[in-house]
Amino acid sequence: MQARIKWSENAAFIGETGSGHAIVIDGPQEIGGRNLGPRPMELLLLGVGACSSVDVMMILKKSRQNVTDCYCELTSKRADTDPKVFTDIHLHFVVTGKELGENHVKRAVELSAEKYCSASIMLAKGGCNITHDYEVRETA
């Protein structure tokens, strides 16, 4: 996997991925940013949520669960002093579908947390406390 970060101006950068996608990354105004894009640590948090969400959805699809919606709400805490690493990240999955088996959702979240989510497992090995929970909602 490869990526490239190119300085644009002030605290703004363009991130380019090896798969050919680009994103503007910017800092807050107090360091010269213009709020043109997400902050680097916000992207890291989104990466954790996306990595785990992909796992959960793939596992649920393999389990033939009729999922109509899935989202992951993330909350985090960071250290007060530099380096201001993540100390805690909580992932809350909301999975909606028809006749979903709660045990399938629980197992998908557990498998992502314990075996498959490279991003959260890597951060946990670095000392970040990662927690997960879920709720299942039935569609009408």
Summary of the structure (lengths in Angstrom):
residues: 140
radius of gyration: 17.4
end to end distance: 42.1
largest distance: 51.6
contacts: 399
relative contact order: 0.15
helix: 35%
strand: 38%
